Amino acid sequence: MRYLLLLLLFLLAFGCSKEGKPCPSDGECGSDLKCEWRTNTCQSICAKPNDCGKGLTCDFSSSVCFSTDKTCQGAYCDKIGMCLKVDGVCKATRDEHCIHSKICRMSGQCSVVNGECKATSDLTCELSEVCEKLSECSVADGKCIIGKDEDCKKRGFCKINGECSALNGECKPTKEEHCIESKNCNEYGDCSLVNNDCKLAKDEDCVVSKYCREEGKCSYTKEGIFACEPTKEEHCAQSENCKKYKSCFLNTDLNICVFKLKK
């Protein structure tokens, strides 16, 4: 009887332990154990490396022991979610592998597809860094891309330089109003739509620019950095530089506003 009691206590202490075994479907491993997402096995809860057994170390972010096998569980796992070796090759086998990896946070590739982490929904793309920084907020062929106009409008370049429409994987201006309503139109005169770019291309563009307001450069004369120049006396007379620096007179030889020199 005593032998049977000892055997029962042994089985309760060790035989029923789930440590090292596959996690249950509900992810609950029992007392002092947690489901380790890389291997999908129940492992000890830990607070420091010495809390774990041989070949294991403590994952402080989740307070659970995990294998120190660096073949797959180093850069492969952390960066691209390929955490388990399958037939000699590192692969992602569970969505958790992808969700915990950098490729999910950065590129929205958070789901397992044929052993790799891929983007499978607009939602994961919208939550990723490539959406915030590059407007790549729509899913296509397992990746996040610029796929619709709303993607471009989430980034500041729509308001700054009129790049408000998705066109062949890029944000581009496709309407005149994209350019006219942009900050660069008011600042630099880039108000005309030319080959899906906002450019300074006519007198009206110069007139609304700071070049006209500040320096009297209100006429479009040529392409390039000095596209706007003063061509009339009133351009100089109405400029801010006339009020500030008395540059109120047109030098027709140089096409610039200058002081009136006494003879």
Secondary structure as GFF3:
##gff-version 3
##sequence-region A 1 263
A	DSSP	alpha_helix	2	10	.	.	.	ID=ss1
A	DSSP	pi_helix	11	15	.	.	.	ID=ss2
A	DSSP	beta_strand	33	36	.	.	.	ID=ss3
A	DSSP	beta_strand	41	44	.	.	.	ID=ss4
A	DSSP	three_ten_helix	49	51	.	.	.	ID=ss5
A	DSSP	beta_strand	56	59	.	.	.	ID=ss6
A	DSSP	beta_strand	64	67	.	.	.	ID=ss7
A	DSSP	alpha_helix	70	73	.	.	.	ID=ss8
A	DSSP	alpha_helix	75	80	.	.	.	ID=ss9
A	DSSP	beta_strand	84	86	.	.	.	ID=ss10
A	DSSP	beta_strand	89	91	.	.	.	ID=ss11
A	DSSP	alpha_helix	95	99	.	.	.	ID=ss12
A	DSSP	alpha_helix	102	107	.	.	.	ID=ss13
A	DSSP	beta_strand	111	113	.	.	.	ID=ss14
A	DSSP	beta_strand	116	118	.	.	.	ID=ss15
A	DSSP	alpha_helix	122	126	.	.	.	ID=ss16
A	DSSP	alpha_helix	129	134	.	.	.	ID=ss17
A	DSSP	beta_strand	138	140	.	.	.	ID=ss18
A	DSSP	beta_strand	143	145	.	.	.	ID=ss19
A	DSSP	alpha_helix	149	153	.	.	.	ID=ss20
A	DSSP	alpha_helix	157	161	.	.	.	ID=ss21
A	DSSP	beta_strand	165	167	.	.	.	ID=ss22
A	DSSP	beta_strand	170	172	.	.	.	ID=ss23
A	DSSP	alpha_helix	176	180	.	.	.	ID=ss24
A	DSSP	alpha_helix	183	188	.	.	.	ID=ss25
A	DSSP	beta_strand	192	194	.	.	.	ID=ss26
A	DSSP	beta_strand	197	199	.	.	.	ID=ss27
A	DSSP	alpha_helix	203	207	.	.	.	ID=ss28
A	DSSP	alpha_helix	210	215	.	.	.	ID=ss29
A	DSSP	beta_strand	219	220	.	.	.	ID=ss30
A	DSSP	beta_strand	228	229	.	.	.	ID=ss31
A	DSSP	alpha_helix	233	237	.	.	.	ID=ss32
A	DSSP	alpha_helix	240	245	.	.	.	ID=ss33
A	DSSP	beta_strand	249	251	.	.	.	ID=ss34
A	DSSP	beta_strand	256	258	.	.	.	ID=ss35
###
